[in-house]
Amino acid sequence: MDSAFLLEWVTLLLRWAHLITGIAWIGASFYFVWLDNSLSPPTDPELVSKGVGGELWAVHGGGFYNPQKYLLAPPRLPAHLHWFKWEAYSTWLTGIGLLTALYYLQAATYMVDPAVAGLSPAQAVGIGVGALVLGWVVYDQLCRLLMGRSQLLFAALYFAFLALAAWSLTHLLSGRAAFVHLGAMIATAMSANVYFWIIPGQRIIVQAMRRGEVPEAIHGLRAKQRSVHNNYLTLPVLFCMISNHYAFTYTHPQAWAVLCGILLSGALIRHFFNLRHKGIVAWQYPSAGVALLLLVAIATAPTARQAGRGPAPRVADIEPIIRARCVACHAASPTLVPSAPAGVLLDTPERIAAQAERIHQQAVVLKAMPMGNLTGITAEERARLAAWHDAGARP
């Protein structure tokens, strides 16, 4: 079997698995934060005597549910105790596998942009991996220093670090790789929270109960802090994961600022929902988030072009540009990638004419193609493509 085709199948299966496990992890995270914020003090004296701090009655799928949360731990450890950990671990493992198969094994195509920095594929991979490690170290140290202090100060410092990381990555890697790696950096910190803090803290509590001891509350508090952080970071990470579909974000001259604006808007909108679960309606947060998104939309809007002079080009005039700059990927048998991205073929005049709008959007408006400008398209050639489109994409 052809190795390029096999790699395509590997990335397909990894992406599918990553999506499935991510849904499971995010769903559990959203549910438990909602549950914590929706609990009411128990009215039954028996529950109070058992140490229940909050309960909730709910109906779903034809059944009634009554989840209860203990202030510290139940008087007696149940025989069966479910641990929420593999959702996080599986999401991270499939994500790293996908990152490796798509970016690290194809770094020359997806990570290196000569117009950004003159890196070798190995150097680009080293920067990507280093970002994941550094992201966890900085986040964890900030948590340790500010545990029990100002969460607002923590949020400000961590966002400042993310902004610096976004600026650095967009000045070293291709825009697409920079956005994905910032998301992977945050997601690595979220998974490490589960592995190094949340699950170990819960184990300490369970082991203390089995010894007949009263567990220390600090372990639960630390785990809760990290869990809440994960909840706020979910929407920013999800944007980074889908950003490769929206080249107008990562090809912008100030892509790092575009990324920071969208990430901050996601956190603000998530904060609104977390407060709403507690019965607090604070519209200023989603309003600020939407305003940020509008500013980003305005900043990334394409500028109007002046009409060119001379006779309007026809397909025959722009076909040499397409063949030199685009057909290496967009052909029935491409040479740079295993298969034509999005199934777009540009290897005949008829196919070029049929894709006029897509060519204009990707190569002229967004300047997202060729990817990383591997084939070296020039500004003059982009202008010729624009003139052809503006004249009606004449055959």
KAWOZI-V984196 format. One record per residue. RES is the residue in three letters. PSI is psi in radians with two decimals (* if undefined). Layout:
((RES:PSI) (RES:PSI))
This chain:
((MET:2.41) (ASP:2.33) (SER:-0.64) (ALA:-0.72) (PHE:-0.69) (LEU:-0.71) (LEU:-0.64) (GLU:-0.76) (TRP:-0.67) (VAL:-0.80) (THR:-0.63) (LEU:-0.87) (LEU:-0.67) (LEU:-0.73) (ARG:-0.72) (TRP:-0.84) (ALA:-0.67) (HIS:-0.71) (LEU:-0.77) (ILE:-0.87) (THR:-0.59) (GLY:-0.68) (ILE:-0.73) (ALA:-0.75) (TRP:-0.84) (ILE:-0.71) (GLY:-0.77) (ALA:-0.73) (SER:-0.86) (PHE:-0.70) (TYR:-0.80) (PHE:-0.57) (VAL:-0.73) (TRP:-0.76) (LEU:-0.82) (ASP:-0.71) (ASN:-0.16) (SER:-0.02) (LEU:2.55) (SER:2.58) (PRO:2.39) (PRO:2.54) (THR:-0.26) (ASP:2.08) (PRO:-0.54) (GLU:-0.69) (LEU:-0.70) (VAL:-0.73) (SER:-0.45) (LYS:-0.12) (GLY:0.26) (VAL:2.19) (GLY:-0.37) (GLY:2.67) (GLU:2.93) (LEU:2.38) (TRP:2.32) (ALA:2.71) (VAL:2.35) (HIS:2.35) (GLY:0.55) (GLY:0.09) (GLY:2.80) (PHE:2.44) (TYR:2.53) (ASN:1.25) (PRO:2.49) (GLN:2.47) (LYS:2.25) (TYR:2.54) (LEU:-0.68) (LEU:-1.08) (ALA:2.70) (PRO:2.73) (PRO:-0.55) (ARG:2.36) (LEU:2.23) (PRO:2.78) (ALA:-0.64) (HIS:2.15) (LEU:2.08) (HIS:2.35) (TRP:2.21) (PHE:1.60) (LYS:-0.66) (TRP:-0.40) (GLU:-0.79) (ALA:-0.81) (TYR:-0.77) (SER:-0.64) (THR:-0.77) (TRP:-0.76) (LEU:-0.77) (THR:-0.60) (GLY:-0.76) (ILE:-0.65) (GLY:-0.74) (LEU:-0.71) (LEU:-0.70) (THR:-0.85) (ALA:-0.69) (LEU:-0.69) (TYR:-0.90) (TYR:-0.63) (LEU:-0.20) (GLN:0.74) (ALA:-0.63) (ALA:-0.52) (THR:-0.77) (TYR:-0.30) (MET:-0.52) (VAL:2.26) (ASP:1.83) (PRO:-0.46) (ALA:-0.27) (VAL:-0.92) (ALA:2.51) (GLY:1.21) (LEU:2.68) (SER:2.81) (PRO:-0.69) (ALA:-0.71) (GLN:-0.71) (ALA:-0.75) (VAL:-0.73) (GLY:-0.70) (ILE:-0.72) (GLY:-0.85) (VAL:-0.73) (GLY:-0.62) (ALA:-0.67) (LEU:-0.76) (VAL:-0.85) (LEU:-0.66) (GLY:-0.73) (TRP:-0.76) (VAL:-0.83) (VAL:-0.81) (TYR:-0.83) (ASP:-0.70) (GLN:-0.67) (LEU:-0.72) (CYS:-0.79) (ARG:-0.75) (LEU:-0.60) (LEU:0.20) (MET:2.17) (GLY:0.02) (ARG:-2.33) (SER:1.99) (GLN:-0.48) (LEU:-0.72) (LEU:-0.72) (PHE:-0.83) (ALA:-0.73) (ALA:-0.78) (LEU:-0.70) (TYR:-0.68) (PHE:-0.67) (ALA:-0.70) (PHE:-0.74) (LEU:-0.67) (ALA:-0.74) (LEU:-0.74) (ALA:-0.71) (ALA:-0.77) (TRP:-0.78) (SER:-0.83) (LEU:-0.69) (THR:-0.21) (HIS:0.07) (LEU:-0.73) (LEU:2.98) (SER:2.68) (GLY:-0.74) (ARG:-0.83) (ALA:-0.63) (ALA:-0.82) (PHE:-0.80) (VAL:-0.67) (HIS:-0.55) (LEU:-0.73) (GLY:-0.74) (ALA:-0.58) (MET:-0.79) (ILE:-0.76) (ALA:-0.60) (THR:-0.72) (ALA:-0.68) (MET:-0.78) (SER:-0.68) (ALA:-0.57) (ASN:-0.78) (VAL:-0.79) (TYR:-0.74) (PHE:-0.36) (TRP:-0.92) (ILE:-0.95) (ILE:-0.81) (PRO:-0.68) (GLY:-0.70) (GLN:-0.62) (ARG:-0.72) (ILE:-0.74) (ILE:-0.78) (VAL:-0.76) (GLN:-0.67) (ALA:-0.72) (MET:-0.69) (ARG:-0.45) (ARG:-0.02) (GLY:0.35) (GLU:2.77) (VAL:2.06) (PRO:2.63) (GLU:2.41) (ALA:-0.41) (ILE:-0.56) (HIS:-0.69) (GLY:-0.64) (LEU:-0.73) (ARG:-0.76) (ALA:-0.69) (LYS:-0.71) (GLN:-0.84) (ARG:-0.63) (SER:-0.72) (VAL:-0.70) (HIS:-0.79) (ASN:-0.67) (ASN:-0.74) (TYR:-0.48) (LEU:-0.14) (THR:-0.88) (LEU:-0.75) (PRO:-0.74) (VAL:-0.74) (LEU:-0.67) (PHE:-0.81) (CYS:-0.63) (MET:-0.49) (ILE:-0.04) (SER:-0.45) (ASN:-0.25) (HIS:-0.14) (TYR:1.42) (ALA:-0.40) (PHE:-0.29) (THR:-0.92) (TYR:-0.12) (THR:-0.02) (HIS:2.53) (PRO:-0.54) (GLN:0.95) (ALA:-0.61) (TRP:-0.66) (ALA:-0.66) (VAL:-0.81) (LEU:-0.79) (CYS:-0.71) (GLY:-0.74) (ILE:-0.71) (LEU:-0.77) (LEU:-0.67) (SER:-0.69) (GLY:-0.74) (ALA:-0.70) (LEU:-0.74) (ILE:-0.69) (ARG:-0.65) (HIS:-0.67) (PHE:-0.82) (PHE:-0.65) (ASN:-0.71) (LEU:-0.66) (ARG:-0.61) (HIS:-0.45) (LYS:0.03) (GLY:0.17) (ILE:2.11) (VAL:1.89) (ALA:1.52) (TRP:-0.26) (GLN:-0.49) (TYR:-0.91) (PRO:-0.52) (SER:-0.76) (ALA:-0.67) (GLY:-0.77) (VAL:-0.68) (ALA:-0.70) (LEU:-0.75) (LEU:-0.66) (LEU:-0.71) (LEU:-0.74) (VAL:-0.72) (ALA:-0.73) (ILE:-0.73) (ALA:-0.53) (THR:0.00) (ALA:2.40) (PRO:2.55) (THR:2.68) (ALA:2.54) (ARG:2.60) (GLN:2.50) (ALA:2.40) (GLY:2.91) (ARG:2.85) (GLY:3.04) (PRO:2.51) (ALA:2.33) (PRO:2.71) (ARG:3.09) (VAL:-0.71) (ALA:-0.48) (ASP:-0.59) (ILE:-0.14) (GLU:-0.71) (PRO:-0.60) (ILE:-0.80) (ILE:-0.75) (ARG:-0.63) (ALA:-0.57) (ARG:-0.37) (CYS:-0.56) (VAL:-0.34) (ALA:-0.44) (CYS:-0.73) (HIS:1.23) (ALA:2.88) (ALA:-0.56) (SER:1.36) (PRO:2.76) (THR:-0.34) (LEU:-0.43) (VAL:2.80) (PRO:-0.65) (SER:2.73) (ALA:2.18) (PRO:2.30) (ALA:0.23) (GLY:0.25) (VAL:2.13) (LEU:2.33) (LEU:0.53) (ASP:0.15) (THR:2.74) (PRO:-0.63) (GLU:-0.72) (ARG:-0.62) (ILE:-0.82) (ALA:-0.67) (ALA:-0.41) (GLN:0.43) (ALA:-0.81) (GLU:-0.71) (ARG:-0.70) (ILE:-0.78) (HIS:-0.79) (GLN:-0.85) (GLN:-0.65) (ALA:-0.43) (VAL:-0.97) (VAL:-0.94) (LEU:-0.43) (LYS:0.55) (ALA:-0.37) (MET:2.55) (PRO:2.60) (MET:2.12) (GLY:0.21) (ASN:0.82) (LEU:-0.56) (THR:0.02) (GLY:0.74) (ILE:2.49) (THR:2.88) (ALA:-0.63) (GLU:-0.69) (GLU:-0.67) (ARG:-0.68) (ALA:-0.65) (ARG:-0.71) (LEU:-0.69) (ALA:-0.75) (ALA:-0.71) (TRP:-0.77) (HIS:-0.80) (ASP:-0.41) (ALA:0.14) (GLY:0.21) (ALA:0.96) (ARG:2.41) (PRO:*))
